[in-house]
């Protein structure tokens, strides 16, 4: 339920704000569903933490058409962003919420299962895996309700899978992908650690045939670094899977992105991960700074972005090499929005 006092407190003269044509599209075109069935009108619950409903007790159509959802959309239209976390949202902070107002849901983001075959310290404290029991059954029911809604949704939509667990390790996501409606209006975006792609992609051919984007989180460009940070991973196996992905990309023409979370133990391999992206014909290499999700016992030690960190100066030397490559290429192959500003990115290299 929206807090009416907050609504009244932040209500402003919309006439002035409507002079600005561009608004953030996410509360209009995006629904994110978490493992408890809570639904959010944003791609990140830290950016817009207000839930608009729960899929366990409501239909997705009821949630989309709810008063709560409409109130959130009004806060975007009048430019108050009163339910958004302005200190967290990278779009608001960078003043880049500059898109038109969509009229329908275009992105469905699934975070309904955090099962994964790895236990990376940047993400979790231990192995999380569900294939039986009440939690597993609850998540299967959510997956089935989502597929039921997709079956009746006729507009173009992109389904994003893998922001919390691995789509190919998760029994819930594999069930979802095996049961998903075979409709040309549904496209898919998958984020995976890549280790089980070769083994399971043939079991979900319809999803692969309609794949728009495939991201692989790797966090290391050498066997030593990769296996240190991706606990439970195998460097040789992930390389074989990358070979498979590069071959499939030639056939299906999806966007392929390598993801790399920069931290103390891998910043010296930022250039090497770029080289790996070139080797495997990736469309993008995405470098992001490490975030504190409460899973690291030694986050301060890993957080090289603090000026007082003993490796901060050395990190900035490596970052400068990355900048030189960005300026030399003059394209968007290398993305690092949390490392450098757009102003720095487009600075004249001369």
N, C-alpha and C positions, 0 to 999 in steps of 0.2 A: 504494500500500500504506500502510495506517495505521501510524504509528509507535507500537509497543506501549509503549515507554518513556514517551512522552507520555501515552498512554492511562492507564497505571498512575499516573503523576505527578498527573494531574488527577482521578483517580477519587475520588469523595466519597460520603458517606452519602446515598443516594438517598431514604431514608425522609423526611428533613427536606425535601428539595426537592419531593417528590411532594405535599406539602401545598399547593403552589402549583398551581392547576388549569390556568392558562393558559400556553401555550408558543408559540414562534415556529412558524408552520405551513410556512414555506418549504422546509425539507428534506424535508417530507412531500408537498407539493403542487406543487413547482416543479422543472423541469429546464431548465437553460440550456445551449445547445450553441454553441460558438464555431467559428471558421473552420477550426481544425485538427481539429475533431471531438471535442475535449475536452468532457466534460459535467460540470456543476456542479449541486448541489442548492440553488441560491439564485438570486435575481434579479440579484446583483452578485458578480463574482468577487473584487472587493476585500474584500467582506464575509466571504465564505467561499471561500478560495482553493484548498481541497483538491478536486482532480478526483476524480470517482467512476467514470471510465471514458472510453473513446474510441470514438466511433461509426464510425471508420474500420475498426476491427478487431473490434468487438462489435456486437451488435444492441442497440437501445434497451431492449428488454425485459430482456436480460441485465444491462445497466447498472442499471436500476431495481431489480432483484432482487439486486444484488451485495452481498457482505459489507461492502464499503467504504461503500456507501450506508446500510446498516443501522447501521454504527458511527456515522456522522454523525448519524443520527436519534436514536440513544441519547444522544449528547452534548447534544441538545436536551431530550430527555425528562428527563434527570437534572439539567438546568439548569446544567451546567458550561460549555456553549458553547465547549468546549476547542479546536475547530477554527475558530471564528469570530474575525474581527478586531474585537474589541470597541471599538477606537479608531476604526474606520472605519464600522461598521454604524450607521446612523442610528436604527434601531429599538432596538438594545440601548442606545445612548447616551441615547435619550429614554425608555427603559423602556416602550416601547409594543409589545413582543412579546406581545400579549394576545389571542390567538385560540385556538380549539380545535384539536385534533389531527386533521387530515384523514386519510382512509383511502385516498386515491388521488391520482394526478397530475391537477391541475386547470389548470396553467399550463405551457405549453411556450414558452420564450423563445429565439428564433433570433437568433444573432449570427454567422451563417455566411458573410457577405460584407460587406466594408467599402467596396464600390464606391459612389461618390457623384458627382453632377454638380457639387458645390460643393467648395470648399477653405477652409472656415471655419477661422481660426487657433485657435479655441477647441477644435477637434476634430482637426485634422490639419495637416501642414506643406505638403502639395501635393495634387494631384488623384490619387485612387486609383480605378482602373477596370479590371475584368476582364471580358472577353467571349471570350477564347480562351486557349489555353495550358494547362499542367499545373495551375496554381492554379485556374483556372476549372473545369476538368474535375473536380478534386477536390471543389470546392464543389457542383457539380451532382450528384455522386454522394451527397453528404451530404443534399442536398435531396430526392433520390429515396428514400433510406432513411427519412427522416423521414415522407414521404408514405406509404410502405409501412406504417409503424407506425400512422399516423393512420387508414389504411384499415381496420385491424383493431381499433382502439380504440373501444369502444362507449359509454364514459362521457362525460358533458359535459366539454369541455375548451376553454380559450381559448389560441389561438396568437398570440404577440406577435412582430411583425415590425418591424425597423427601429431597433434600439438601436445599430447600428454603421455601417450604410450606409443609403442611401435605397431603400426598397422598389420605387419606380417607376423609378428610374434604373438599378438593379442588374438585370443579365440573369439572375443566379442567382435572385433573389427573384421576378422576373417568371415565370421557369420554374416555380418552386415554386408560385406562386399559380395559374398556368394549369393545373397538374397536380393540385392539391389535391383530395382526395376530396369529392364532393358529399354531405355528411352533415349532418343537422340538429344533431348533438351538437357540431359544431365551430364555434366562434365566433372572431372575429379582432379583434385590436387592432393598429393600424398607427401608427407614428411616421414622419413624412415632412417634408421641407422644403417640400412643397406645390407645387413648380414643375412637376412632370410629372403631377400627379394628374388633371387634366382630360383630358390626352392619353391616359392608359393605363387609367383606372378602368373604362372600358367593355369592356376586354379580359379583365377578371377579374370578371365579374358575380356569380359565386357568392360570392366573397369579400366584395364590397360588400353583397350582400343579407344576409350574415351578420356584418356589421361591428358590433361592440359599441362600439368606441372608436377615434376618429381624432385623433391629435395632430399639430399642425403647429409645427415649430420656426422661429421667425421673427427673434428677437433685435433687431428694430428696428421702430419705428412711423412711420418717415418714409423717404422714398426715400434720402436722404443717409446716414442711419445704417444702414439695412438693407443697402445695397449696399457699404458700407464693411466691415461685419462678415460678411456672407454672400457671400464672394468668388465671383464667377461668377453671382450671383443677379440677378434683374431685378424691381424693385419693381412695375411695372405688371403683369407676368405673374403674380406671386404674388397680387396683388389679384384678378385674373381667376379664378385657381384658388380663392381663398377664396370668391368669389361662387358658384362651382360647388359647393363643399363645403356652403355654407349652404343652397343649394337642395336638394341631395341629403339633407341632414340632415332636412329637412321630410318627405321621402318615406320614409326608412329609419329615422329615429329613433335614430341612434347618438349616443353622447357625443362631443362635439367640444371639444378642449382646445387652447389656444394656449400654447406654451412660449417662455419668454424668459429667456436667461441674462444675469444682471445683471453689468455690468462698467463700467469707466471710460467707455467710448465710448457707453454707452446708458442709464446709470442715470437720466438726466434725462427719459427717455421711459417710465418705469414706469407713470405714470398714463395716458399715451397708449395703451399696449398694452392696458390695462384697457378704455379707451374702444373700441379696435378689437375687443376681445372682445365687447362689448355690441353693436357694429354688426353683427357677423357671427353673432350669436346663439350664441356659444360657451357651453358648460356650465361651463367653468373657464378661468381664466387662471393659469398656473403660472409663478411667478417663482423662479428658482434662482440662487444665487451661482456665479460662475465657479470652475472647478476647474483645478488644474494637472496636465494630462495629459502634460506634456513637449512640447507642440506650440507654445507661445508663446515667441518670442524675448524678449518683454518682459513676462512674467507679473506681475512686481512692479509694473510701471507700470499694468497693467489691474486689479490686485487692490485695489479701493477699500475693501475690508472691513478692511484693516489700519489701526489707529488713527493710525498715523504718515503715512498716505497724504495728500497735499495736498488731495484732494477728499473725504476721509472725512466731514468735518463737513457739507459740502454734500449728500453722499449721504444722510446721516441726516435732513436736512431733507426731502428727497424721500420717504424711507421713512416719515417721520411722516405725510405726506399720504396715502400708501397705507394706513397704519394707520387713519386717520380714515375712509377709504372702507370698510375692512373692518368697522369698528365700526358704521358707518352702515347697511351692508347686512345685517349680522348673519347671514350665510350662508357657504357654502364656495365662492362664485364665485371669490374670489381666494385662491390657495394660495401660500404662501411659507415652507415649513418650514425652509429653510436660511438664511432671513433673520431670522426671528423665532421665538421659542419659542411653544408652545401657551399657556403662562402669560401671555405678553404679548398674544397674540391674543385671549384671552378676558378680558383686563383690563377692568374697568368703565370705559367711556369717560367717565363722569362723575367 
